[in-house]
């Protein structure tokens, strides 16, 4: 395994593995026995960065979520896991009432009865997450969803208070427009408070169209990495970028998992061709090439992978040791 440091303050920064494990479906569609086996294998391989959220996975159960956090809490206690493992969680997307199973997370907006992000939610939801996880301090806490009319000053102060009282270490933002991340960071800096240091967005080798209305905004997909966001991270090397769904739900390797309409453009066939050429050259799977490309890029990215079996996890773990040549990386980068 390889590692990198996220965060700048020696009191809160963490050394984490360059491959993060997503626990979204643990405790719901992935039962406890399989979840524990995957988690055990990840730690055995040197993995130290696990991701969850307080709403995972309400859409599978007809609940308000929390099943993933609760399972991770049971796993931690049963294995004697301590500070050597960094667990990141999120708030802001939890339904305010028990919901019917939908099979989809695509309607996470306040008008649908989602908690949103404000001082009360930050205070109460973080305490509930600590209880479910069985920890006194959350290593990394994200604002799960960004809203244009968010009370930015209130949010900055509420997150800062959690860091000050020692119940949260690092702060992060997921699924926010870049301008809103910058606004929150500027407000925090002006007030002498900690700001967002970790960004979590959907990012992969194939590029999603940016001209289509998004699920949560008519201006596009708010949670997808754009050139603007990459430029922001390049200009702010203190920011860490975590990429969720980097393997596109299996679409790189499974014919029964077609790409969605967001990838229907002229650049997709060219990049797929380059990807398969490099996979053939290395003897690796396309999934492994994608993960290696993200980890070792000029802008380093921490891929966040899911796994429904130990075998799936092992495929992703092997990507950490896959070193692409300068020529292979140039071939991947040049495809349009």
N, C-alpha and C positions, 0 to 999 in steps of 0.2 A: 504494500500500500504506500501511497504518497500522501503528503500532507501540506496544508497551507494555513496561514494565520488569517483569521477574519477579525476585524476590529483593531482599533489603534491604542486604546487605553489599556495599560498593563493590568488594570484591575478587572477588566471585563472581556478582553480579547480571548479568543479561543483558537487552539490549533485543531483543525478538523481534517478528516480525510477528503481527498479530492473527488470522491464519489459519495454522494449522499443517498440514503435509503428512504424512500417515501413509505409511510405507514398508513396512507389514506384508507385502504380497504381492510386493514387489520381489525379484527373483531366484528366485522360484518360479513362481506362476501368471502373473506379469507378467515377461516376459523382459527381458534386460539392455538391449536396444535401446530398447524402450518405456519402461522404467524411467528410463533416462538422459534420454530426451526429455522425460518428465514433470518430472523433477528440474530439467533445464535451463530449462524454461518457468517453473517455480515461482520459481527464482532470478531469471530475467529480469524477472518481474513484481514483484520486491522481496521475495519470501518468504525468511524467514531461520530458520524453526523446523521442523525435521524430526524425526519420531518413529519409533522402532523398538524392538525388544526382543531379548534374546538367545535367545528361543525361536521367533522368527518365521522361517519358518512351517513348523514341524515336521509339522503335521497334513496338509500338502499333499505332503510329500516322503518321509515315512518316515525321519526323521532326528531329531536333537536340536535342530534349529533353527540359527540363526546365518547363514542365507543372506542375510537382509535386511541385517544389519550388514556382512557381507562385501561385498555389492554396493555399499553406501554407501561403504565404504572404497575400492573401485576407482574409483567415481565421483569421490570427493574427490581422489584422486591424479591422475586423468586431467584434471580441470578446474582443478587448483591451488587447491582450496577450502581456506581457512584459518579463522581465528577469526570471520570475518564471519557464518558460518552456525552456528547452535546446533543440535546433534544431541542429542536425549534418547534414552536407552535404559533398559531395565528388566532386573531380575534377580529370580529367585524362582519363575518358572513353567517353567523349562527341564526337559524330561524327563531323568531320570538315566541312561537307556539309549536306544538307537535304537528308534524306534517304527514301527509300521505306519501308513501314511496312513489318517487317519480322516475328514478333511474337517470336523472339529469341534474347537473349543478348550474345550468346555464342562466338561471334567473335570479342571481344573487344581487338584488337591488332593494333599497329600503321600502319601496312601494309594495313589495311582495312579503313584507313582514320579516325583514332581516334586521338584526340588531344595529348595524352601522357602526361607526366609530365616533365616540365622544367620551368625555371624562368618566361618566358613570359606567359605561360599557368597559372601558379600559380597566377601571378599578375592580369591578365585580367579575368580569370574565377572566381576568388574569388570576384572580384568587381561586376561581373554580378550576381553572386549568392546573394550577399548582396542586390542588387537592386531588384531581383525577390522576395526575402524573406521580403524585407522591413525592414532591420536591418542595424545598423551601424557597428555591430560586429558579426562575425560568432562564435558561442559558441564552435564548434568543427568542424574542417576541416580535412578530410581524403584525402590522395593520393589514388585514387580508385583502381588503377592497378599498379603492380610492373613490371618493365621491366629489364632484366639482364644488359642491356647496358645503364641504366639510368645515367644521369649526377649527381651523388650523391652529390658532393660538392655544385653544383649550386642549387639543390633542397633544401638542408639543409639551405643554406643561404637565399633563396627566402622565404621559410616558416618562418624562423626566423625573417625576415624583417616585415612580416605581424603581427607577435606577438608583435614585438617591436613598431609598429605604432598603435597598439590597434585595428586593424581590424579583428583579429583572436585571440581566446583564446587558446583552446587546439588543439593539432595536433594528427593525427592518420594515420594509414596505413591499407588498406584493400587489400586482394588478392596479397600479396607479399610473396616470399620465406622468411623463417625465417632469413637466412643469410643476406638478403638485408635490413631487418628491423634493424638488429644488426649493419650493416655497417653504415646506416644512423644515428642511435643513437650514435654510436661512434664518427662519424664526428661532430655531433652536440655538444656532450660533449666536444670534444677537442677544439672546437671553442667558447665554452661558450654560445651556442645557445640552445633554447628549442628543444627537440626531440619528437618523437612519444611517446605518453602515452596511446593511446587507439588502440587496434587491432580489426578489424572486419573481421571475417571469417565464412565460412559455418561450422556449428557444430551441432550435434544432438546426441541422444542416440545410434542409430544404427551407425556402423562404416563403412565408405566408403573404398573400396580397395585402397591401395596406390601404387599398382604395374601397374596400367593401365595408358597409356598416357592420359594427360589432354586435355582440350579444347584449352588451350593456351600454353602448354608446353609438349614436349615428355617425360618429367621426372615425370609427374603426375599432379594432380589437384592442381594448385598453390593456389587456394582460400579455400582449405579444411583444417581444423585443423588436424594436425598429432601429433603423440607422441612427435616429436621433438619440435613442437610449444607449446604443453602443458607443456613440461619440461622447456621451456624458460620462460613461464608465471609463472610457479611455482618458478623458480629461481629469477624472477624479480617481486616481489609483488607489485611494483608501477605501473605495467602495468595492464590495464583493458581489459578484453576480452569480446567482443560483438559477439553473435552467430546469423548469419542470416540464414533464412530458417530452423529453428530448428524443424519444424513440417513436413518437407519434402513435402510441397505442398499438404498436406492432406492425404499422403500415409499411415499414421498410422491408420486412421479411415475410409478411403473411398476405396471401392473395385475398383472404376473406376479411381483411381490414383495409378497405380502400381509403385513399386520401380524400379529405373533404374538399369542398369547392374552393376553399381559400388557397389551395395549392394548384388550382387549375390555371396555369399560365405558362408562357413559353420557357421560362427558366427551369421549371421542374424536370422535364426530360433530360436536359443537359446535365443538371446536377446529379440526377439518378445515374446517368451513364458514367460520370466521373466517379461516383461513389462505388459502383460495382467494379469498375476498373481497378481502383485502389484495393478493394476487398480481395479481388482475385490475385493481385500482386503480393499482398501480405499474407494471404491464407486466412484472414480474419473474416468475421461476419460483417455485413453492412452495419449492424447495430454497434459493433465494437469500433468500427472506423468512425462512426458518428461521435461516439463518446470520446475517443482519443482526440479527434479533431477539436472538440470543445475544450477538453482539459488542457491541451498543449498549445492552444491558439495564442496569437499576439495579445489578445484580451482574454486572460484565463477565465474559464467558466467552470463552476462546480455543477456537473449534471446531477439531477435528482431523479433517480430511477425507481420505478415500482417493480415488484416481483410477486408473482403468485405461486412460485415454487423455488426451491433451492437451486434447481438447474437453471432457471431464468436468471437468478441472481449471479450464479457463477459465470454466465456468459458476460454479464456487465462487469463483474470484477476483473475478468481477464483483460478488459480494455485498458485498465490502468497501466499495464505493462506493455501495451502496444505503442511503439514509437514510430510515428510516421516520418518518412524522410522529408527533406526540404522539397524535393521534387514532387512527392506525393501530396504534400500540403499545398504546394503551388497549383497543382492540377485541380484539387478540390476547390481552392479559393477562386480560380479563374473561370470556373464553369458558370454560365449565366443562362 
